[in-house]
């Protein structure tokens, strides 16, 4: 199995396309960090803005026309802002952690680049006519398919690590490393501010994004197994990847829309306690994702196992 994975890794990294995609990802992360930093001011203006925000929210709390839900949000915001002022904690956006968290939104680029690779993993063998040479090896079809799938996930993990490290270093130089120990602040049900580990929160954010990445890549890998044309597999995978969110918005008006794959791939809203729709929980989304994960892999295995490659 290790030899098969090593062979698939060599196929990926021997191609110029792989290095172009990797370089493009690094360039995008750097440019995004520079653009985000362009309006940054390294002074104490945030304290003035925080005090003004507290004063504004306190006045709004006296307004009887403001809904109770918004008043609760204002109380939490007041507690956070006052805690930051008391402990001299600058806003996360003004630190390297803010830039690193913002880079989590660029995981869509990691997903896109991995989908391009995943869409070519099996279909490419048919396109180039190398599938017969692959199947005459003593390894079973199950091991061959598994090695390709694991190689795809390893490539995705490599890109994600490269993106995270690049973002952390670039934002560290832009904002400075002095706020490396800054805590992650949350407000509990009693209205008290609690300090958490910022690195754990960042890893949790990236980890939940990684689940979304794995699901989309697994879908693209399944499509690559279904079609013999790599260009068709890649094109269809990218189309579904981008059209999925639009379809989700259309389906969420129906009660059964929450069972749609792309309604559950982004788990980060659960970190803030704000699910996409009422009745959805983290456990529900994980269950739905597990169903699709098993479905995609069973389809990949059955199609690859039954496919006639004599033609």
FIZADREN-473741 format. One record per residue: residue in one letter; z, x, y of N, C-alpha, C, O in turn. Coordinates in steps of 0.02 Angstrom, whole numbers, plus 50000, padded with zeros to 5 digits. Each point is the difference from the previous one (the first is absolute). Example, Ala and Ser with C-alpha at 12.3 -4.5 7.8 and 13.67 -1.06 7.14 Angstrom:
% FIZADREN-473741
a503905066049716500004995550059500005004550060500335005249999s499314993050054500035004250059500374996150055500085002550055
This chain:
% FIZADREN-473741
x500005004149940500004995950060500005004350063499654998650049x500765006849949500035004450059499335003350013499805001050058x499855000949889499345003050008499514995150030499575001850041x500484991949938499554994950027500144999050075499534999450039x501115000349979500184999150071499775006050040499744999350055x500365006749917499785006150035499244999950010499765002150053x499884995649897499274999650005499794995150055499535001350038x500814992949965499844995050051500185002550070499644998750049x500915005049956500195003050064499475004950024499835000150059x499905003849895499485004850018499384996550025499675002350046x500174992049923499414996150022500084997750072499525000050039x501094997949978500134997450067499975005650052499664999450051x500705006049936500085005250051499415004950003499985004250045x499564995249909499395004150004499494997050048499535003450021x500574990349996499514996750042500175000950073500584999550020x498925001850020500095001050072500294993750033500385000550048x499434993749926500234993750028500764999750003500294997550048x500045005049900500734999849997500325003950057500484997650031x499265008349983500285004250053499834997350069500395000850047x499044995949959499834996850063500484994350015500234999350056x499914996649893500464994550008500715002450017500344997150042x499875008449925500665002850014500055002650071500494998850035x498995004949986499995002650068499984994450052500315000550053x499314994349931499954994250046500674996650007500194997750054x500185001849891500664996850002500475003950046500354997150041x499675009549951500425004250042499814999350074500434999550043x498925000449970499764999350069500214993350030500204999750058x499764995049902500194993450024500754999750016500204997250051x500215005849906500725000150012500175003750064500414997850039x499275008049971500135004050060499784996350062500374999850050x499034997349949499754996350058500434994050016500134998550058x500104997949890500434994250010500665002050032500264996550044x500025009249935500635002450028499915002150073500424998550042x499025004849973499875002150069499904993950045500244999950057x499414995249918499884993950040500654996350013500124997650055x500305002049893500654996550008500465003850048500404996950035x499545009749966500445004150042499775000250073500375002350044x499024995449968499715000750068500424996650054500005002250057x500344992349925500404996550050500745001649997500414996650030x499765008649933500715001949990500265003950060499665004350028x500964994149990500335003750055500685002449975500434995949983x499675010650016500625002949972500555000150052500255005350018x499954988950006500564999750047500474994349979499944997349945x500505001050100500514995049983499814993050024500434995750009x498915003050000499794993450023500184994549950500094994250020x499965007649916500144994949950500684996850012500114994149983x500355009650046500664997250014499964994650053500334994849995x499265006450056499904994950052499684993849971500214994450015x499285006649944499664994349969500464996149953499974993949996x500465009849969500474996749954500504995850039500164994449980x500095008250076500474996350041499684993850030500304994750003x499085006050018499634994350028499874994749946500044994050013x499815008249927499884995449944500644996249983499984994049986x500595009450014500644996749986500154994750053500194994449983x499715007450079500134995350055499554993949996500224994350010x499145006949975499514994549994500204995349943499984993950008x500195008949935500174995949942500644996050011500064994349977x500425008750057500624996550015499884993950044500324994849992x499215005950055499834994350042499644994549960500124994150010x499445008149945499634995149959500464996349952499854994349981x500695008849999500474996749954500334994050034500234995449966x499805004750100500304994450037499514994350010500194994650024x499185006549959499484994950007500034995149942499885002049943x500284991750069500064995149945499334998349967499994997249946x499455004550086499354998449972499765005049948499514998749964x500835007050031499805005049951500254997949931500594998649992x498965001349957500214998049932500535004649972500055005950019x500354991549936500565003749971499755006249962500345005250000x499084994249969499735005649962499875006050045500155005749982x499564993050077499855005350047500645002850031500045006050014x500464989749996500635002450026500345004849952500315005050021x499634993649914500295004549950499665006850002500325005249995x499024994850013499635006250006500205003950062500055006249999x500074990250056500225003250062500695003249991500115005550025x500344991149941500675002849989499965006449959500345004950014x499234995149935499915006049960499705005650041500195005949993x499334992450050499695005050042500505002950050499995006050013x500444989850015500515002350046500485004849965500175005350027x500034992949912500465004349961499685006849986500335005150006x499044994949975499655006349986499935004350062500155006049999x499624990950055499905003850062500665002950026500025005750022x500514990449975500655002450024500265005749956500295004850025x499604994649910500225005249953499625006550013500295005449998x499064994050016499605005950015500245003450064500025006150004x500154989950046500255002850063500685003449990500125005450027x500324991449934500675002749990499995006649961500415004450012x499114996349942499985005949958499435004850019499895005049966x499764993450088499455004250024499465001049947499755005549989x500074988949977499475000149950499364997550033499964994150018x499535010149991499384997750030499634995349953500125000149940x499434995850087499604995649957499615004049948499775005550014x500164991849927499645003549947499295001850021499745005249980x499954990550060499315001350022499945006450041499465002950004x501094999450025499995006050041500185006349961500165005150029x499824994449904500185005749958499465001249947499534996149994x500555009449969499525001549948500004994749945499504999049966x501074997550026500034994749949499574994150018499704996849957x500265001750108499574994550021499275001549984499644995649976x500145010550037499325001949984499875000049925499464998049978x501045004249983499925000149928499964993049971499624998649954x500794996850074499974993149977499354996750021499724996049962x500035005650097499364997350022499445002349954499524996349989x500545009849986499495002749955499964996149935499505000349964x501044996050019499984995949939499444994950004499744997849948x500085000250113499444995350007499345003149981499524996449987x500465010350012499385003549981499925000649925499515002849976x500974994649986499935000149927499394996049979499745000949945x500024994750099499384996449987499425004949991499544998749962x500495006950074499485005149992500065003649933499505001549968x501124999850011500115002949934499734995349946499685002149952x500464991550057499764995049953499244999849998499704999849946x499995000350112499274999950005499695006049965499534999349961x500735006750053499725006049970500115000149925499575002449962x501014995150016500134999849928499564994849965499795001049943x500084993450091499564994949973499305002949988499674998349951x500115005950095499355003249992499985004349936499515000049963x501045003550025500055004149939500084995549939499675001149949x500764993950055500134995649943499384996149980499874999049941x499744998850109499394996249985499475004149964499534997249973x500565009450028499515004549969500255002949934499625003349965x501014995650018500305003449942499664998349935499845004549961x500044989050025499684998049938499264998450011499575002249962x500284994050092499314998250013499575006250012499415000149983x500895005250046499635006150013499755003349936499475003250000x500924996149946499785002849936499364996749975499575003349971x500374990150042499394996549981499435001750048499425000749979x500745000050085499495001750050499675006749985499395000850005x501035004149978499755006849987499815001149927499755005449982x500364989649976499825000649930500435004649959499795002449947x500824998950077500465004649964500504996349956500435003249969x499514990250027500494996149962499965001749925500525000249967x498885001050007499935001749929500345006649984500335000749948x499585004250096500315006549989500764999550001500355003749966x499904991550073500734999050005500274996749937500545001849977x499094993449996500254996149943499925003549933500314997949951x499295007450045499935003549937500575004849988500045003249947x500404997450101500605004249991500474996749950499974994049989x500465010049980500474997249950500514995250030500314996149963x499795004050102500484995650032499774992749996499404998750005x501064996849987499844992849996499804997450068500135003250052x499564991049948499814996950064500614998450042499985000450061x500574997749905500614998450037500255006050039500204999450058x499805006549910500235006050034499535002050057500225002250053x499134997049936499515001750051500104995650062500005002450056x500074991049932500094995450056500675001350035500034999850061x500505001449900500665001250030499995006450041500305000350054x499365004949922499975006350038499654999050066500195002950051x499294993049950499644998550062500444996150049500005001350060x500374993949913500434995950043500575004250029500144999550060x500185004649898500555004250024499755005150051500355001650049x499055001049940499715004850047499884996750068500115003150052x499674990749946499894996350063500664999150037500025000850061x500514997449904500654999150032500285006750026500315000250053x499575005249911500215006650023499645002050064500295003050044x499084995349959499625001450061500274996050059500075002750055x500104990949933500284995850053500675002950023500155000250059x500275001949892500655002850018499925006550039500395001350047x499125002749936499875006350036499814998650072500265003350045x499294991949965499804998350068500594997350041500085001650059x500344994449908500574997150035500505005450021500264999850055x499865005149901500455005550016499715004250057500375001950046x498994999449951499675003850053500064996450067500145003150051x499764990349948500054996150061500715000150028500105000850060x500404998449897500704999850021500215006750030500295000350054x499555005249912500195006650024499655001750066500305002650046x499054995749957499635001250062500304996250058500085002750055x500084991049933500294995850053500685002650022500145000150060x500275001949893500675002450017499965006450041500365000850049x499205003749932499945006450036499704999050069500265002650050x499194993549954499674998950065500474996550048500065002050058x500274992649920500454996350044500635004150017500294999250053x499905005349901500565004550015499845004650058500425001250043x498975001549958499805004350054499904996150065500125002650055x499664991149940499874996150060500654997450031500075000350061x500394997349898500624997050026500605004649995500524998850031x499425006649929500565004449990500394998149937499984994249979x500375010549993500384998949938500744998650014500404999849953x499784999450110500714999150016500294993449976500604999449991x498974995649999500244993549977499904999049925499944994349977x500035011149986499894999749928500564996249965499894996849948x500725003550079500584996749970500124993050028500524997049986x499005000450052500084993350029500084994849944499615000049953x500894995450052500094995049948499554993950010499734998950054x500184997449893499644993650005500514994550013500474999149961x499444997250093500494994950020499784993149979499424998150008x501064998149965499894993049982500604995950022500545002750012x499354990749994500544995450019500144995549940499564996649975x501075003350003500174995849942500124992850021499934998350059x500244997549893500094992950013500564998650049500004994850034x500485009749969500574999050046499855002450070500424999650045x498965003049966499815002350066500215007150014499975002250058x500255001549891500235006850009499425004949984499624998949953x500345006450087499475005049989500225004949946500565002550002x499004998849951500145004749946499505005750001499414999050014x500845006949971499565005949996499795001349928500404999649954x498965001950038499735001749934499625006550004499875002650055x499954999949888499635006349997499274998750018499664996149967x500095007350085499324998850023499495002349948499494996849991x500655008849976499525002649951499934995149942499454999049974x501114997950006499974995049946499594994050022499604997449961x500485000550102499614994450026499265001750002499584995849983x500255010250038499305002150002499715000249930499444997749989x500945005149964499765000349930499914992949972499544998749962x500924996850057499944993149976499374996750027499664996449964x500195004950100499404997350030499375002649966499554996249983x500445010450007499425003049966499974997849927499464999149972x501125000149997500024997949930499714993049990499634998849952x500554996750093499734993249995499254999950015499634996249970x500165008050076499285000750013499645003049940499424998449987x500935005949976499705003049941499864994849947499515000549963x500924994450032499884994649952499354996450017499604998549955x500295000250109499384996950022499405004449982499494997549977x500595009050034499485004749984499834999949926499414999849981x501105000349976499895000049928499644993749977499565000349958x500634994050070499684993749980499264999850018499594998149959x500255004050101499304999950022499585005149961499434998649981x500875007250007499645005249961499904997749928499475001249971x501034995450000499934997449932499444994849997499624999849952x500334996150099499464995050003499325003550005499534998149966x500435007150076499375003750008499825003549935499415000449983x501085002249981499875003349936499744994949949499545001649961x500734992550039499764994749956499284998250015499604999149955x500245000350110499314998450020499525005649979499444998749979x500805007650026499595005649979499854999749925499475002049977x501024995449984499904999349928499514994449984499645000449950x500354994450091499574994249988499275001650013499574998149961x500295005550094499315001250020499775006949979500395004849999x498984995749985499705006449981499775004050061499895006149994x500054990850063499765003350061500605002050043500404995750019x499665010849996500565002350040499964997550072500514998350030x498885001449998499924997650069500204992750006500314998050049x499514997949900500194993050001500764999249992500314995950034x499985008149922500734999749989500385001950063500484996750019x499315008750014500335002350061499924994950055500484998250035x498904999349974499874995150053500394993649991500284997350048x499745000249890500364993849986500755000950009500354995650026x499915010249953500725001450007500205000250073500514997250019x499095006250023500165000450071499954993250033500424998350042x499084997749939499934993350028500614995749984500284996850044x499945003249893500574996049980500635002450035500434996150020x499635010549988500595003050032500084997450071500554998250020x498905001650019500044997850069499984992450007500314997150045x499334999549910499954992750004500634996749974500134994250016x500275009549945500604997149970500494997250052500274994649990x499845009150065500474997850051499754993850036500404995650018x498955004049993499714994150033500074994049955500184994550023x499685006449913500074994549952500734997849996500144994049993x500325010850011500714998349998500194995350057500364995149989x499415006450071500154995850059499744992949990500314995250022x499125004149945499714993549987500384996249946500074993850003x500185009849947500324996849943500744998450013500284995649966x500035007850081500724999050011500164993250029500594998150005x498904998150015500124993250023500164995349941500244994450010x499615008049930500144996149940500605002949964500135006050004x500244989849961500615002249966499855005149945500415004449986x499004995049982499835004549946499715006650026499865004549960x500054996150105499725006150029500445006049989499775005750001x500894993249989500465005649992499905003649934500275005549990x499344991549964499865003349936499405004650004499845003449951x499824996750105499415004350009500235007250003500525001550029x499095003049943500195007149995500185002950068500545002950008x499024996450041500105003350064500544996850043500175002650053x500094991749925500574997150035500655003549981500524998950031x499455005349917500605003349974499965007650000500495003349984x498934999550033499945007349996500415003750052500275005449986x499794991850074500405003350053500724997649995500164994450018x500285010049958500704998249990500455002250057500604998550000x499125004950050500415002550055500354994550041500545001350026x499174992649980500374994850037500694998549972500444997650035x499655003749900500654998649969500535004950025500604998449995x499205007450030500485004750029500354997050061500585001450014x499054994450022500274996850060500224992949986500214996450046x499765001449891500214993349982499534994650026500224994550016x499135007149990499524995250026499414999349952499485003150011x500594992849936499454999149952499404996550033500064996950052x499375003849915499394997350028500024992450004499734997050047x500584999849904500054992750000500684997949974500335003749964x499874990350054500654997449977500004999249925499524997649970x501035004549999500054999549927499815006449964500135000749940x499555004050096499815006349969500585004950004500325000750053x499825002749892500535005049998499715006549972499445000149974x500945005250031499775006449973499894999649925499525002649974x500944993949991499934999249928499374996049982499665001649951x500204993250089499394996049988499375004250007499564999849958x500415004150096499405004150012499925005349946499445001349979x501115001750000499955005149947499754996949935499605003049964x500644990950020499774996549940499254998650003499645001049951x500124996750107499294998650008499595006549993499485000149968x500775005250062499655006449996499975002749929499495002749978x501064996449984500005002249931499484996149958499685002949957x500254990750057499504996049965499305002650013499615001049954x500235000250110499335002650016499905007049973499465001849977x501075002350025499955006849974499825000049926499565003749978x500794992249984499854999549929499314997149988499645002249955x500174992850085499354996949993499445005150011499535000349961x500515003550092499485004950017499955005349944499445001949981x501125000449994499995005249949499754997449933499655003549964x500544990450019499754997049937499244999050004499655001449952x500114996250105499284999250008499635006649996499485000649968x500805004650064499705006649998499955002549928499485002549979x501074996849985500025002549931499524996249955499625003049963x500384990450041499584995949957499265001250014499595000649954x500244999850109499295001050018499775007049979499455000849974x500975004250038499815006849981499975000949925499585003649974x500874993149990500035000649928499404996649966499745002549950x500044991950078499464996149969499315002150025499504998049971x500475005850082499345001550030499575004249954500235005049972x499154992950021499515003649961499665005150045499714998250052x500325008249930499715005350042499385002949967499775005450019x499954991049933499405002549967499394999750045499545004049993x500474991250054499424999050044499975005650051499545000150041
